């Protein structure tokens, strides 16, 4: 069973009903046919002002890029360590 997908615009409008218009989260979730869990997740993601949200997304992308680079560099280091040990053993 696959979950229903909602557009980003739909999610933002749902959050605005809670944050800007003052409707209760549970009422909005029921009216739109989504779970309160989804609404809370959307509130966390889209509840911030747009410039803060974009900044957070940029920071998250940079963290993912740095983690990938760290993984690659660590693997390269491990390979070089093994190669150095191998050549030290065969030459000595």
Secondary structure, DSSP 4 states (H G I P E B T S, - for coil): -PPPP--HHHHHHHHHHHHTT---HHHHHHHHT--HHHHHHHHHHHSS-HHHHHHHHHHHHHHHHHHHHHHHHHHHHHHHHHHHHHHHHHH-
